[in-house]
Amino acid sequence: MKLVKHLLDSKGRNIVSVAPATSVFDAIKIMADKMIGSLVVMDGENLCGIITERDYARKVILKGRSSESTQVAEIMSTDVLTTSSDRTVNDCMELMSEKRIRHLPVVEDSKVIGMISIGDLVQAIISDQQAEIEQLGQYISGG
């Protein structure tokens, strides 16, 4: 069973973050430039929230707010679910599906060490299943 740490080892531990005072416009621009759907919001080394494209759509666009004058702190989600690097991919998939979230910061010793997405988990599960199918095929064919 693949663990989150294996996923981070292969995808990298790059963390893209913004400060709470960052404008929503700048945060969305960073997401677009990096082709990602969320950013962790950090106050120094402390995780204080997460901002997603969904937050932008629901809390800025639909409410007629200005993305240039709205700060990330005003729309970020502050009740952030996290995981540790020793949890399994399946555990994280279950958590993310149950809570209907798409991004999960990875935290060790109160420090954010990475971020995983539902897409990362799907790729890992498919990869594991393909490897298992190949092994079964070799077993059946006697090879």
C-alpha positions in Angstrom: 0.0 0.0 0.0 1.4 3.3 -1.1 1.9 6.0 1.6 1.7 9.7 1.3 5.4 10.0 1.8 5.9 7.8 -1.3 3.6 10.1 -3.3 5.6 13.2 -2.1 8.9 11.5 -3.0 7.7 11.1 -6.6 5.8 14.3 -7.1 7.9 16.6 -5.0 7.5 18.5 -1.8 7.1 22.0 -3.3 4.7 24.1 -1.3 3.1 27.1 -2.9 1.7 29.5 -0.3 0.5 33.0 0.2 0.2 35.3 3.2 -3.2 36.1 4.6 -2.9 39.8 3.5 -2.3 38.8 -0.2 -5.0 40.0 -2.5 -7.3 37.3 -3.9 -6.3 38.5 -7.4 -2.7 37.7 -6.8 -3.5 34.4 -5.2 -5.6 33.4 -8.3 -2.8 34.6 -10.6 -0.3 32.3 -8.8 -2.7 29.4 -9.1 -3.1 30.0 -12.8 0.6 30.4 -13.3 1.4 27.2 -11.4 -1.6 25.4 -12.9 -2.8 24.4 -9.4 -6.2 24.6 -7.7 -5.3 25.7 -4.2 -2.7 27.5 -2.1 -1.9 27.0 1.6 -2.1 30.3 3.5 0.8 30.7 5.8 1.6 33.2 8.5 5.4 32.7 8.7 5.8 28.9 9.3 2.2 28.5 10.6 -0.6 27.1 8.5 -3.6 29.4 9.0 -5.8 28.4 6.0 -6.3 27.2 2.5 -7.7 29.1 -0.5 -9.1 27.2 -3.5 -10.7 28.0 -6.8 -14.0 27.0 -5.2 -13.5 29.7 -2.5 -12.9 32.3 -5.2 -16.0 31.3 -7.2 -18.3 31.1 -4.2 -17.0 33.9 -2.0 -15.8 36.5 -4.5 -17.4 36.1 -7.9 -20.9 35.1 -6.7 -20.9 37.8 -4.1 -19.8 40.5 -6.5 -16.6 41.3 -4.6 -13.5 42.7 -6.1 -10.6 40.2 -6.3 -8.1 43.1 -6.2 -9.4 44.6 -3.0 -10.3 41.4 -1.1 -7.6 39.8 1.0 -7.1 36.0 1.1 -7.8 36.1 4.8 -11.4 37.2 4.1 -12.3 34.2 2.1 -9.9 31.4 3.0 -11.0 28.2 4.7 -9.6 28.2 8.2 -10.7 24.7 9.4 -8.0 23.0 7.3 -8.0 19.2 7.2 -4.4 17.8 7.0 -2.7 14.5 6.8 0.7 13.1 7.8 3.2 11.4 5.5 2.7 8.0 7.0 -1.0 7.8 6.1 -2.0 5.6 3.2 -3.2 6.9 -0.1 -6.5 5.0 0.4 -7.0 6.6 3.8 -6.5 10.0 2.2 -8.9 9.2 -0.7 -11.5 8.1 1.8 -11.1 11.3 3.9 -11.1 13.6 0.8 -14.2 11.9 -0.7 -16.1 12.0 2.6 -15.3 15.7 3.3 -15.7 16.7 -0.4 -12.3 18.4 -0.6 -9.7 18.2 -3.4 -6.5 19.3 -1.7 -4.9 18.2 1.5 -1.8 19.7 3.1 0.7 17.2 4.5 2.0 18.2 8.0 4.8 16.8 10.1 5.8 18.2 13.5 3.4 21.2 12.9 5.2 22.1 9.7 3.6 21.9 6.2 5.9 19.5 4.1 3.8 19.1 1.0 0.4 19.1 -0.6 -1.6 16.3 -2.3 -4.6 16.6 -4.5 -7.3 14.1 -5.3 -5.7 13.8 -8.8 -2.4 12.7 -7.1 -4.3 10.0 -5.2 -6.2 8.8 -8.3 -2.9 8.4 -10.2 -1.3 6.5 -7.3 -4.2 4.1 -7.0 -4.3 3.5 -10.8 -0.6 2.9 -10.8 -0.9 0.4 -7.9 -3.7 -1.4 -9.7 -1.8 -1.6 -12.9 1.2 -3.1 -11.1 -1.1 -5.7 -9.4 -2.7 -6.6 -12.7 0.7 -7.2 -14.3 1.8 -9.4 -11.4 -1.4 -11.4 -11.6 -0.9 -11.8 -15.4 2.7 -13.0 -14.8 1.5 -15.5 -12.2 -1.3 -16.8 -14.4 1.1 -17.3 -17.4 3.7 -18.9 -15.2 6.3 -16.3 -15.8 
